[in-house]
């Protein structure tokens, strides 16, 4: 019985360790009320040179990278903005140089990122 428990614990630790260094997903599917967004994670990583903290601003350069939803929820929590505002601000800063979308710019239109129903 002792050996089974020890084997189980060691197996879980090995699995957790293997998962911590796993490759990030190629595409991240983000759910949204106006339609989902397929974020080309691998493509963005190639463009910015795998500098995770460009988007994952709390990442310190080593260890596992946490999901945006770890901190950014659907509703703001104190000084932490909700997920929609965090995503829109981060994307707009890089793609348009502005923090808010310009409806005249194709990128500023919802359908540029969201798959509309």
N, C-alpha and C positions, 0 to 999 in steps of 0.2 A: 504494500500500500504506500509506504514511504517513497519508494522508487517511482511509482506512478505519479504521485504528487510532484516530486522533484522534476520528473520528465515534463509534466504539464507546465510547470512554472518556467523551466528553461526554454521550452518551446515558445511560450508566450513572449518571453524576453527577447528571444532571437527574432521572432516575427515583428515585434515592435521596433527593434533595431534595424531590421531590413527595411521596414516601412519608412523610417525616419530619413533614410538616404535615397528614397525612391525618386525617380524622375518625375517632374511635374507633368500634368496632362497637356496634350497637344491643344485641346479645345476645352474651354470651360463654359458650361451652359448656365446662364443666369436667368432665373425666373423673374418676370416683371408683369405688372397688371396690364400694360399696354401690349405685351408680347415678349417672348423670350429673346435673349441676346446670346448668340454663339460667339464667344470671345476667343479669338485665335491666339491663345497663350504662347504656343511655340513660335509663331511668327513674330509676335511682339518681343519675345526673349531674344530672337536672332537679331532683331533691329537694334535693341539697346545693349546687346552684349552680355546678357545674363546678369545684369545688375538688378537683382531682386528688389532692393530697397528703393528703386525708382518708383515702383507702384506700391509695394509692400513696405510702406514707410516706417514701420516699427521693427523691421528685420535688421538685425545687427551684423549680418554678414556671415554668420555660421549657425548651424543647427537648422531644424525644420522651419519652413516658412508657413505661417498660419494663413488660413483663409481670411478674406476680407470680412466675412460674416462673423468671425470670431469676436470682433469689436463692433462692427457696423451692422446694426439690426434694422428692422423695418421702421422703427420709431427711434427718434434721437434719445440718447441716454446721457443727460448732462451735457458736457462739452463735445461729446462724440456725435458727429452728424449721422443721420440715418443712411442706410446703404444707397438709396437712390441719389442723394446729394453727393455722397462720397464718390460714387462711380462717375456720375456726370461731371463733377469738377475735375477729377483726375484725367478722364478721357479728353475733355475739352481743352485743358491746359496744354497737353501735348499736340493734339490734332489741330487746334485753331489758335492757340496762344491766348485764349480768353477763358475765363472761368464759367461763363454762361453761354448757352447756345444762341446763335444768330439764326432765326428762321429763314433768312435769305440764303444762308450757306447750306449746301446739301447735307453737310455733316451735322448741321443744327436741326435737322428734321428727324423726328422719331424713327421713321422708317429706314433711315440710314443704318441703324444698329438693330432695331427691334423688328422681329418677324411679326408683322401685323396680321391679325386674323382676317 
